[in-house]
Amino acid sequence: MTDIHFPVPNFDRERITALLLEHWGLTGDFSPLESERDQNHRLDAEDGTRWTVKVVNASEPEEETGFQTALLQHLAASSPELPIPRLRLTKDGNAIQWVAGPDGTRHAMRVVSWLDGVPLAETAREEGVVASLGTLLGKVDRVLRGFMHPGALRSFDWDMRAAGAARGRLGAIGDPDQRRVLEYFLDRFERLVAPKLAGLRAAVIHNDANDWNVLVDPDDHSRVCGLIDFGDSAHTPVVAEVAIAAAYAIMESADPIGAAAELAAAYHEENALEEEEVDLLFDLIAMRLVTSVTLSALRKGEREDNPYLAVSEAPAWTLLYKLYGMKPAFATAMLRKACGFEAVRGAYKVAEFCAKNRNSFASLFARHPKLMSKAMVPYGDADHEMTVTSRRRQPEAAQEWWEDFCEAHNVELGIGPWGESRSVYSSDFFESRFIEGERRTNHLGFDLFLAAGTCVYAPMDGKVRSAVIETDPLGYGCMVALEHETDCGQPFVSLWGHMAHEAAMRLSPGDVLKAGEMIGYLGDDDENGGWAPHLHLQLSADVSLSAEEILGVGEEKYLDVWAEMFPSAIDFAGLPHEVLGSAGRSVDEIVASRHQTLLPNLSISYSEPIKFVRGEGAYLIDHRGRAYLDCFNNVCHLGHAHPEVVEALSHQAGLLNTNTRYLHDNIVEYSERLTATLPGDLAVASFVCTGSEANSLMLRMAEAHTGRREAVVLDWAYHGTTPELIGLSPYKYKRNGGKGRPDHVFEAAIPDAYRAPADWAHEEITQRYVDSVVEQLALMKRQGRAPAFFIAESIPSVTGQVFLPDGYLEEVYKLIRAEGGLCVADEVQVGFGRVGSHWWAFETQGVTPDVVTMGKPIGNGHPMAALVTTREVADSFNNGMEYFNTFGGNPVSCAVGLSVLNVIEREGLRDNARVVGGYILSGLHRLMEKYEVLGDVRGMGLFLGVELVIDRRSKQPATEVARRVANRAKDLGILMGTEGPFDNVLKMRPPMIFSKDNADYLLDVLDQAINESVSALETM
C-alpha cells in the first residue's frame, strides 16, 4: 500500500542532472514542479524537447510503479492520438531506472514527454471546457477497458473506496461547523454509498483529474489539450473518474451541479455510465472534497512548506458548503437527466399513466373542470395588478380583481400552468440553492382558481401520507399529500396545497381515500398561505420526498429535470392540454376570413361561435381547452378521433390509395361485411363519398329500374344538397331560397303521432298517415303517373326526431310496390346500430327496403357513404353505361369502414346504445314530470328528441324556450340542437360510446337549463 505520509524524495539538482545524462542521455535546464509525494521536475533539453522527470516516492511498491509504466504503454499503443504523456526509454531500453537517494533509499525514476498547455487551475472556467474534460476522460477510460495489472489493485487514501477513512481525520478539523458538514456527508456515504460500491463496475482509471493535472489549450481555454500524472491510477469504481474530475472542475462555478452534469454527460457519450453509478455521483463528488480537506488539515502542520496540499482547500470548502445546502435528490436528478436517464426512476411510467388515464380520473370538483370555461390567471405578467397585489401579500385585492374579470368574461375556472415564470415568489425562501445569484421563479404545480369553500375530490384511490399546516407567508397553508400507484405498481405522490385547515384535522396518515371521495375544501386567504383562493395541485415521481420537500417552485434552467420529477398535473386533473393555449387564428380573425373567402350562406352555430381544435371520445375541445360533451354531431359515430379508426386510415394511406378500376382486398371485404348486416336480398353495394352522392345514385337507379322519376316524400324531409335532392327535400324547398315542390315530387304528411289531430283515435293514427300516402298515389294516378320510389328516413330527423307509428312503413311499402315503385330507406342519420336494437332503423318497422342509403356515421368522420340494393335493381342499373366514382370505395375509405364495423361489433356498441339510450329516456321522462314545458319525450337507442310546448293541451311550440335551453346547455358544456318545423324539438344524437356518466351530466344540464330558461321567460 502506498504511504502518502512518507517523505518526498530529496535529490539535489546535481544528482538529477547526472542521472539524466547517464541513463537517458539528456541534458538541459530543469525546474522543480509541485507534487504531493514524488519529486518532479521539468526538463528543457538542449535538443529542444521538453520532458517531465519524476523521482517516485520510496514508499510506492515496485508493483505499482510497474503498473503505471504498463498503463502508459497500453494507452500509447491502443490510442496514440490521446493527449497524454509518452514514456522516454533509458539507453538500455527500460521505462524505469532504479536509483539510490541521498540516504541510500531506492527510488524509481521515470521520464515522460512534456505536454504543452495551461493547467485548468490557472484559468477561468470557460464555457465548454468542462465538457471537453469529460470527453477526454471518457475516451481514456474507454481505451482502458479490459486493461489490468497487479499493481492496479492498490489501496490508498485517494481511492474512493477509502473515502470513509476521513472520519478518522475529523480531529484535525477545528471548526465545529465544518465538522458538522463533513459528518453529514460521511453519514450519507456510510449509509447510502459505501454498501453499494462493491456492486459497481470497476476498472483502471486515471483517478486524479484535478485541475492541476488537466491542461487546456493556451489559445483556447475552452478546450482540454492534455491529461497528466497517472500516479494515482488504480482499479476502482469507474464512476470515481467522473466524481473526482467534477470535484475540482466545478469549484468556483456559479452552477456547480450544472457543470458536473455537463462533464458527466460528455463522459457518458464516450464511456457510458450506468444508472446506479450516476445515482451515487453527487455523494462521490462531495466525498472527494471531504477526503481532500481532511487530508490537507491533517498534514498542514506537518508539511506547511508544500503548497500542493492546500492547493484547493479554500474553494473546496466553499463548494462543500454549497453542496451541503442542496437537496441530494434534486442534484442527482439533474445528473441523471444530463446522462439521458429519467430524472427519477419511474418518472416516465407516472407521466404515461396520467396521460393514458386522463379521461378516466374522477373529477376534482362537483363539476368536471374540463367542462368549465377557463382563462389564464395573469401571474405570468409581472406588472399585472393581480400579480402585484399577490406579491405584496394583498390576497383580498387580488381576489377582487379576479372575480371582476371572471364576471366580465364569463370565466368559471382560473388556470395557473406548470412551468410558468412568476414574479410573485419574492421572499428569500425562493433563492436558488443550485445557481448562485439566481432565484427560483418557475411554478412546478398546476393551479386551479375557484372560490374558497369549493369541495375537492380525489381523482383516484390514494393513501394519506401527511396533512399538515404550513405557516410561512405565501406558503401552502394546509397541504395534503396522497400516495398512489399506477396500474403497473409505480408509486407517486399528489400534493394538494392551499386547502382549508379542516383537512389537516380530519385526515391522518394511512387513511385511504377512494376515487371521488372528498379531500377537503379550498381555503380562504387566512388559511391558504395568503393567496387568492386556489388549489395548488402537484405530482411527485420521487416518493422519497416528504410533502415539505416537494419543490413547488424551481429554477428555469432545470425545467426539463423538474418536468420529470414533478410532472404537470394537467392530465391528473383531466384537463385538455389546450388550456395552455393553441395555435391558429383568433375567433374574430376566422369569422372575418370566412366572410371574405367562403360562401356567405355557410352558417355558424351559436351567436358566440366556438372554435374547436380537437375531438376526443364524446367531447369536442375548443381553443381554450374547454371540453363540450357532444350530443349533436352524429358523424363521429364511435366518438371523435377513435384511435382504431385513425390507425386504420393512416396505415392504409401509408400503403396505397387508388380507385375501383384496380383490384384490392379492402373493397370486397368491406362490401361483404356491410351487406352481411342487412336483411333479405340487400346484397349489392356501391360506395361514394357523401350521403348526398348515395341518394343521387339512388335516383339514377330508380329511374333505370322503373323508367320513371316520380317520388313520394314526407313533409319536412331532407335528403341532400344537390339540386335534384333539394327537390326531394321539403325542409329545403319550403324555406328561404327554396323554389317550392317540383311537379314530379308528391309530398305526404309527416307521420307524427304526437301532433296527430286530437280527434284521431290512437289506433287510427297509423292508417290516417298511411292514407296521406294513398292520397298522393291517387293524385299521381289522376295525372297519369306512377311512383319511381318512396323515400323516407327510417326515423325522420330534421322533422324533429319523429318516430314512425307502428306498421307505417309496412303499409306504405305495400302501396308503393303495388305501383311498381322502389322503397328507399335513408339511413344516413340513423343507421349503424344507433337505435340499439338493430343495425338499421328500418328494421324496427319490420320491413326490408329495396335500396338503403347510408353516410355520416359510416366512416366516423371520414368522408364516405354507401348504397346497398338488391341484385334485381343493380342489374337494371347495369345498362351499358359505366358507373365510376373517383374516390368512392378507395382502399383507405374501405379500411376506415371496416374499422368502424369492427369497433361496433367488438365493443358491443349497439347494446350500449340500447342500454344508455334507455337510461337517458327514463331520465327525460322524469324531467317531463317536473316541467310542463316538455310536451313529448321520444327516443330509441341514442337517437332522442324532446319537444317543448307552451302548454300540453294546445301543443303550441315553445320555440324560444327550446332555443334558450340549447344555448344554456352550450354554456354548461353540452352541445345539442333544435329541429322540427317549429324548431322546438331538442335533438340529441350522442356517439355510440356515450356512458351513463355522460348521460347523468346531460340530464343534470338539461334540468338546469330548462329550469333557468323557463324562469327567465316567466319574469319577462
HELIX and SHEET records of a PDB file:
HELIX    1   1 ARG A   13  LEU A   19  1                                   7    
HELIX    2   2 LEU A   20  TRP A   24  3                                   5    
HELIX    3   3 GLU A   62  SER A   78  1                                  17    
HELIX    4   4 LEU A  120  GLU A  122  5                                   3    
HELIX    5   5 VAL A  129  LEU A  144  1                                  16    
HELIX    6   6 PRO A  150  ALA A  152  5                                   3    
HELIX    7   7 MET A  160  ALA A  172  5                                  13    
HELIX    8   8 PRO A  176  ARG A  188  1                                  13    
HELIX    9   9 PHE A  189  VAL A  193  3                                   5    
HELIX   10  10 ALA A  194  LEU A  197  1                                   4    
HELIX   11  11 VAL A  239  ALA A  249  1                                  11    
HELIX   12  12 PRO A  256  GLU A  270  1                                  15    
HELIX   13  13 GLU A  275  LYS A  300  1                                  26    
HELIX   14  14 PRO A  307  ALA A  310  5                                   4    
HELIX   15  15 GLU A  313  TYR A  324  1                                  12    
HELIX   16  16 PRO A  328  ALA A  338  1                                  11    
HELIX   17  17 ALA A  347  LYS A  356  1                                  10    
HELIX   18  18 PRO A  369  LEU A  371  5                                   3    
HELIX   19  19 PRO A  378  GLY A  380  5                                   3    
HELIX   20  20 GLU A  385  ARG A  391  1                                   7    
HELIX   21  21 PRO A  395  HIS A  409  1                                  15    
HELIX   22  22 ASP A  428  PHE A  430  5                                   3    
HELIX   23  23 GLU A  502  ARG A  506  1                                   5    
HELIX   24  24 ALA A  547  GLU A  549  5                                   3    
HELIX   25  25 GLU A  556  TYR A  558  5                                   3    
HELIX   26  26 LEU A  559  MET A  565  1                                   7    
HELIX   27  27 HIS A  577  LEU A  580  5                                   4    
HELIX   28  28 VAL A  587  THR A  597  1                                  11    
HELIX   29  29 PRO A  643  ALA A  653  1                                  11    
HELIX   30  30 ASP A  665  ALA A  676  1                                  12    
HELIX   31  31 GLY A  691  THR A  706  1                                  16    
HELIX   32  32 PRO A  723  ILE A  726  1                                   4    
HELIX   33  33 PRO A  730  TYR A  733  1                                   4    
HELIX   34  34 HIS A  762  GLU A  764  5                                   3    
HELIX   35  35 ILE A  765  ARG A  782  1                                  18    
HELIX   36  36 TYR A  808  ALA A  818  1                                  11    
HELIX   37  37 ALA A  841  GLN A  845  5                                   5    
HELIX   38  38 LYS A  856  GLY A  859  5                                   4    
HELIX   39  39 ARG A  871  PHE A  877  1                                   7    
HELIX   40  40 PRO A  891  ARG A  906  1                                  16    
HELIX   41  41 LEU A  909  LYS A  930  1                                  22    
HELIX   42  42 THR A  959  ASP A  971  1                                  13    
HELIX   43  43 LYS A  996  GLU A 1018  1                                  23    
SHEET    1   A 5 GLY A  28  LEU A  33  0                                        
SHEET    2   A 5 GLN A  39  ALA A  45 -1                                        
SHEET    3   A 5 ARG A  50  VAL A  55 -1                                        
SHEET    4   A 5 ARG A 106  SER A 113 -1                                        
SHEET    5   A 5 GLN A  97  ALA A 100 -1                                        
SHEET    1   B 3 VAL A 118  PRO A 119  0                                        
SHEET    2   B 3 VAL A 214  ASP A 217 -1                                        
SHEET    3   B 3 ASP A 220  LEU A 227 -1                                        
SHEET    1   C 2 ALA A 202  ILE A 205  0                                        
SHEET    2   C 2 ALA A 234  PRO A 237 -1                                        
SHEET    1   D 8 LYS A 374  MET A 376  0                                        
SHEET    2   D 8 LEU A 413  GLY A 416  1                                        
SHEET    3   D 8 PHE A 446  PHE A 449 -1                                        
SHEET    4   D 8 LEU A 535  SER A 540 -1                                        
SHEET    5   D 8 PRO A 491  MET A 499 -1                                        
SHEET    6   D 8 CYS A 478  GLU A 485 -1                                        
SHEET    7   D 8 GLY A 462  ILE A 469 -1                                        
SHEET    8   D 8 VAL A 512  LEU A 513 -1                                        
SHEET    1   E 2 ASN A 442  HIS A 443  0                                        
SHEET    2   E 2 VAL A 553  GLY A 554 -1                                        
SHEET    1   F 2 CYS A 455  TYR A 457  0                                        
SHEET    2   F 2 MET A 518  TYR A 521 -1                                        
SHEET    1   G 4 PHE A 612  GLU A 616  0                                        
SHEET    2   G 4 TYR A 619  ASP A 622 -1                                        
SHEET    3   G 4 ALA A 627  ASP A 630 -1                                        
SHEET    4   G 4 ILE A 974  LEU A 975  1                                        
SHEET    1   H 7 VAL A 684  VAL A 688  0                                        
SHEET    2   H 7 ALA A 865  THR A 869 -1                                        
SHEET    3   H 7 VAL A 851  MET A 854 -1                                        
SHEET    4   H 7 LEU A 822  ASP A 826  1                                        
SHEET    5   H 7 PHE A 789  GLU A 793  1                                        
SHEET    6   H 7 ALA A 711  LEU A 714  1                                        
SHEET    7   H 7 VAL A 745  ALA A 748  1                                        
SHEET    1   I 4 LEU A 934  MET A 940  0                                        
SHEET    2   I 4 PHE A 943  LEU A 948 -1                                        
SHEET    3   I 4 VAL A 985  MET A 988 -1                                        
SHEET    4   I 4 GLY A 977  GLU A 979 -1                                        
END                                                                             
